[in-house]
Amino acid sequence: MWLWWRDGRSWPVGLIGATALVLYGVIPTYQAAHFGRVYAAYGGAFVVLSLLWGAAVDRIAPDRYDVVGAGLCLVGVAVIMYAPRAA
């Protein structure tokens, strides 16, 4: 979407981006686990993948605060997903 909206790429690029965004929002609803937990884990993964995307595609290396923040997100995901809970 960004390439179409901001960089003036052709409409098929925008359509592919829009489809990806819709799937990004719909896929977590099909998980068997608790939706809120799955979506929280999805969000943590999104933060990390966003930084990796920025490094690989935009050539913007994450700084130490980005790395620490991403690590905190992953720790939060682990707590949300794997904390012992009463059945």
mmCIF file of the C-alpha atoms, coordinates in Angstrom:
data_MODEL
# 
_entry.id   MODEL 
# 
loop_
_atom_site.group_PDB 
_atom_site.id 
_atom_site.type_symbol 
_atom_site.label_atom_id 
_atom_site.label_alt_id 
_atom_site.label_comp_id 
_atom_site.label_asym_id 
_atom_site.label_entity_id 
_atom_site.label_seq_id 
_atom_site.pdbx_PDB_ins_code 
_atom_site.Cartn_x 
_atom_site.Cartn_y 
_atom_site.Cartn_z 
_atom_site.occupancy 
_atom_site.B_iso_or_equiv 
_atom_site.pdbx_formal_charge 
_atom_site.auth_seq_id 
_atom_site.auth_comp_id 
_atom_site.auth_asym_id 
_atom_site.auth_atom_id 
_atom_site.pdbx_PDB_model_num 
ATOM 1  C CA . MET A 1 1  ? 0.000  0.000   0.000   1.00 0.00 ? 1  MET A CA 1 
ATOM 2  C CA . TRP A 1 2  ? 2.777  2.384   0.920   1.00 0.00 ? 2  TRP A CA 1 
ATOM 3  C CA . LEU A 1 3  ? 4.472  1.994   -2.438  1.00 0.00 ? 3  LEU A CA 1 
ATOM 4  C CA . TRP A 1 4  ? 1.210  2.731   -4.256  1.00 0.00 ? 4  TRP A CA 1 
ATOM 5  C CA . TRP A 1 5  ? 0.045  5.547   -1.964  1.00 0.00 ? 5  TRP A CA 1 
ATOM 6  C CA . ARG A 1 6  ? 3.320  7.373   -1.371  1.00 0.00 ? 6  ARG A CA 1 
ATOM 7  C CA . ASP A 1 7  ? 5.593  6.374   -4.248  1.00 0.00 ? 7  ASP A CA 1 
ATOM 8  C CA . GLY A 1 8  ? 3.041  6.446   -7.060  1.00 0.00 ? 8  GLY A CA 1 
ATOM 9  C CA . ARG A 1 9  ? 3.315  2.800   -8.038  1.00 0.00 ? 9  ARG A CA 1 
ATOM 10 C CA . SER A 1 10 ? 0.629  1.235   -10.212 1.00 0.00 ? 10 SER A CA 1 
ATOM 11 C CA . TRP A 1 11 ? -2.790 0.246   -8.865  1.00 0.00 ? 11 TRP A CA 1 
ATOM 12 C CA . PRO A 1 12 ? -1.998 -3.529  -8.880  1.00 0.00 ? 12 PRO A CA 1 
ATOM 13 C CA . VAL A 1 13 ? 0.703  -2.847  -6.285  1.00 0.00 ? 13 VAL A CA 1 
ATOM 14 C CA . GLY A 1 14 ? -1.897 -1.054  -4.167  1.00 0.00 ? 14 GLY A CA 1 
ATOM 15 C CA . LEU A 1 15 ? -4.343 -3.933  -4.604  1.00 0.00 ? 15 LEU A CA 1 
ATOM 16 C CA . ILE A 1 16 ? -1.734 -6.463  -3.484  1.00 0.00 ? 16 ILE A CA 1 
ATOM 17 C CA . GLY A 1 17 ? -0.949 -4.288  -0.472  1.00 0.00 ? 17 GLY A CA 1 
ATOM 18 C CA . ALA A 1 18 ? -4.623 -3.885  0.415   1.00 0.00 ? 18 ALA A CA 1 
ATOM 19 C CA . THR A 1 19 ? -5.127 -7.648  0.166   1.00 0.00 ? 19 THR A CA 1 
ATOM 20 C CA . ALA A 1 20 ? -2.148 -8.256  2.440   1.00 0.00 ? 20 ALA A CA 1 
ATOM 21 C CA . LEU A 1 21 ? -3.520 -5.814  5.018   1.00 0.00 ? 21 LEU A CA 1 
ATOM 22 C CA . VAL A 1 22 ? -6.954 -7.439  4.987   1.00 0.00 ? 22 VAL A CA 1 
ATOM 23 C CA . LEU A 1 23 ? -5.412 -10.880 5.436   1.00 0.00 ? 23 LEU A CA 1 
ATOM 24 C CA . TYR A 1 24 ? -3.237 -9.492  8.212   1.00 0.00 ? 24 TYR A CA 1 
ATOM 25 C CA . GLY A 1 25 ? -6.384 -8.499  10.085  1.00 0.00 ? 25 GLY A CA 1 
ATOM 26 C CA . VAL A 1 26 ? -8.427 -11.616 9.327   1.00 0.00 ? 26 VAL A CA 1 
ATOM 27 C CA . ILE A 1 27 ? -5.963 -14.480 9.812   1.00 0.00 ? 27 ILE A CA 1 
ATOM 28 C CA . PRO A 1 28 ? -5.746 -14.162 13.632  1.00 0.00 ? 28 PRO A CA 1 
ATOM 29 C CA . THR A 1 29 ? -9.507 -14.634 13.917  1.00 0.00 ? 29 THR A CA 1 
ATOM 30 C CA . TYR A 1 30 ? -9.105 -18.238 12.733  1.00 0.00 ? 30 TYR A CA 1 
ATOM 31 C CA . GLN A 1 31 ? -6.786 -19.258 15.562  1.00 0.00 ? 31 GLN A CA 1 
ATOM 32 C CA . ALA A 1 32 ? -8.114 -21.810 18.011  1.00 0.00 ? 32 ALA A CA 1 
ATOM 33 C CA . ALA A 1 33 ? -6.478 -20.129 21.018  1.00 0.00 ? 33 ALA A CA 1 
ATOM 34 C CA . HIS A 1 34 ? -7.858 -17.174 22.974  1.00 0.00 ? 34 HIS A CA 1 
ATOM 35 C CA . PHE A 1 35 ? -8.229 -14.366 20.406  1.00 0.00 ? 35 PHE A CA 1 
ATOM 36 C CA . GLY A 1 36 ? -6.864 -11.583 22.607  1.00 0.00 ? 36 GLY A CA 1 
ATOM 37 C CA . ARG A 1 37 ? -3.719 -13.539 23.376  1.00 0.00 ? 37 ARG A CA 1 
ATOM 38 C CA . VAL A 1 38 ? -3.166 -14.509 19.766  1.00 0.00 ? 38 VAL A CA 1 
ATOM 39 C CA . TYR A 1 39 ? -3.650 -10.936 18.626  1.00 0.00 ? 39 TYR A CA 1 
ATOM 40 C CA . ALA A 1 40 ? -1.225 -9.685  21.298  1.00 0.00 ? 40 ALA A CA 1 
ATOM 41 C CA . ALA A 1 41 ? 1.372  -12.198 20.116  1.00 0.00 ? 41 ALA A CA 1 
ATOM 42 C CA . TYR A 1 42 ? 0.707  -11.136 16.541  1.00 0.00 ? 42 TYR A CA 1 
ATOM 43 C CA . GLY A 1 43 ? 1.333  -7.532  17.550  1.00 0.00 ? 43 GLY A CA 1 
ATOM 44 C CA . GLY A 1 44 ? 4.644  -8.390  19.192  1.00 0.00 ? 44 GLY A CA 1 
ATOM 45 C CA . ALA A 1 45 ? 5.768  -10.254 16.094  1.00 0.00 ? 45 ALA A CA 1 
ATOM 46 C CA . PHE A 1 46 ? 4.650  -7.287  13.978  1.00 0.00 ? 46 PHE A CA 1 
ATOM 47 C CA . VAL A 1 47 ? 6.903  -4.928  15.925  1.00 0.00 ? 47 VAL A CA 1 
ATOM 48 C CA . VAL A 1 48 ? 9.943  -7.146  15.375  1.00 0.00 ? 48 VAL A CA 1 
ATOM 49 C CA . LEU A 1 49 ? 9.145  -7.800  11.717  1.00 0.00 ? 49 LEU A CA 1 
ATOM 50 C CA . SER A 1 50 ? 8.597  -4.079  11.116  1.00 0.00 ? 50 SER A CA 1 
ATOM 51 C CA . LEU A 1 51 ? 12.105 -3.323  12.314  1.00 0.00 ? 51 LEU A CA 1 
ATOM 52 C CA . LEU A 1 52 ? 13.518 -6.139  10.186  1.00 0.00 ? 52 LEU A CA 1 
ATOM 53 C CA . TRP A 1 53 ? 11.587 -4.846  7.167   1.00 0.00 ? 53 TRP A CA 1 
ATOM 54 C CA . GLY A 1 54 ? 12.924 -1.345  7.750   1.00 0.00 ? 54 GLY A CA 1 
ATOM 55 C CA . ALA A 1 55 ? 16.465 -2.691  7.918   1.00 0.00 ? 55 ALA A CA 1 
ATOM 56 C CA . ALA A 1 56 ? 16.169 -4.917  4.848   1.00 0.00 ? 56 ALA A CA 1 
ATOM 57 C CA . VAL A 1 57 ? 14.006 -2.813  2.539   1.00 0.00 ? 57 VAL A CA 1 
ATOM 58 C CA . ASP A 1 58 ? 14.361 0.779   3.680   1.00 0.00 ? 58 ASP A CA 1 
ATOM 59 C CA . ARG A 1 59 ? 17.997 0.370   4.745   1.00 0.00 ? 59 ARG A CA 1 
ATOM 60 C CA . ILE A 1 60 ? 17.310 1.930   8.150   1.00 0.00 ? 60 ILE A CA 1 
ATOM 61 C CA . ALA A 1 61 ? 19.226 -0.021  10.761  1.00 0.00 ? 61 ALA A CA 1 
ATOM 62 C CA . PRO A 1 62 ? 17.487 -0.339  14.125  1.00 0.00 ? 62 PRO A CA 1 
ATOM 63 C CA . ASP A 1 63 ? 19.311 1.370   16.958  1.00 0.00 ? 63 ASP A CA 1 
ATOM 64 C CA . ARG A 1 64 ? 19.819 -0.119  20.403  1.00 0.00 ? 64 ARG A CA 1 
ATOM 65 C CA . TYR A 1 65 ? 16.506 1.265   21.657  1.00 0.00 ? 65 TYR A CA 1 
ATOM 66 C CA . ASP A 1 66 ? 14.680 -0.361  18.764  1.00 0.00 ? 66 ASP A CA 1 
ATOM 67 C CA . VAL A 1 67 ? 16.338 -3.674  19.592  1.00 0.00 ? 67 VAL A CA 1 
ATOM 68 C CA . VAL A 1 68 ? 15.598 -3.356  23.323  1.00 0.00 ? 68 VAL A CA 1 
ATOM 69 C CA . GLY A 1 69 ? 11.983 -2.396  22.602  1.00 0.00 ? 69 GLY A CA 1 
ATOM 70 C CA . ALA A 1 70 ? 11.543 -5.320  20.225  1.00 0.00 ? 70 ALA A CA 1 
ATOM 71 C CA . GLY A 1 71 ? 13.035 -7.629  22.848  1.00 0.00 ? 71 GLY A CA 1 
ATOM 72 C CA . LEU A 1 72 ? 10.594 -6.305  25.435  1.00 0.00 ? 72 LEU A CA 1 
ATOM 73 C CA . CYS A 1 73 ? 7.756  -6.982  23.002  1.00 0.00 ? 73 CYS A CA 1 
ATOM 74 C CA . LEU A 1 74 ? 8.893  -10.569 22.581  1.00 0.00 ? 74 LEU A CA 1 
ATOM 75 C CA . VAL A 1 75 ? 9.169  -11.008 26.354  1.00 0.00 ? 75 VAL A CA 1 
ATOM 76 C CA . GLY A 1 76 ? 5.630  -9.648  26.636  1.00 0.00 ? 76 GLY A CA 1 
ATOM 77 C CA . VAL A 1 77 ? 4.444  -12.097 23.994  1.00 0.00 ? 77 VAL A CA 1 
ATOM 78 C CA . ALA A 1 78 ? 6.049  -14.960 25.912  1.00 0.00 ? 78 ALA A CA 1 
ATOM 79 C CA . VAL A 1 79 ? 4.363  -13.890 29.153  1.00 0.00 ? 79 VAL A CA 1 
ATOM 80 C CA . ILE A 1 80 ? 0.965  -13.551 27.481  1.00 0.00 ? 80 ILE A CA 1 
ATOM 81 C CA . MET A 1 81 ? 1.169  -16.824 25.578  1.00 0.00 ? 81 MET A CA 1 
ATOM 82 C CA . TYR A 1 82 ? 2.970  -19.115 28.002  1.00 0.00 ? 82 TYR A CA 1 
ATOM 83 C CA . ALA A 1 83 ? 2.122  -17.961 31.538  1.00 0.00 ? 83 ALA A CA 1 
ATOM 84 C CA . PRO A 1 84 ? 0.636  -20.800 33.567  1.00 0.00 ? 84 PRO A CA 1 
ATOM 85 C CA . ARG A 1 85 ? -3.103 -20.335 33.925  1.00 0.00 ? 85 ARG A CA 1 
ATOM 86 C CA . ALA A 1 86 ? -5.831 -22.242 35.666  1.00 0.00 ? 86 ALA A CA 1 
ATOM 87 C CA . ALA A 1 87 ? -7.750 -24.384 33.213  1.00 0.00 ? 87 ALA A CA 1 
# 
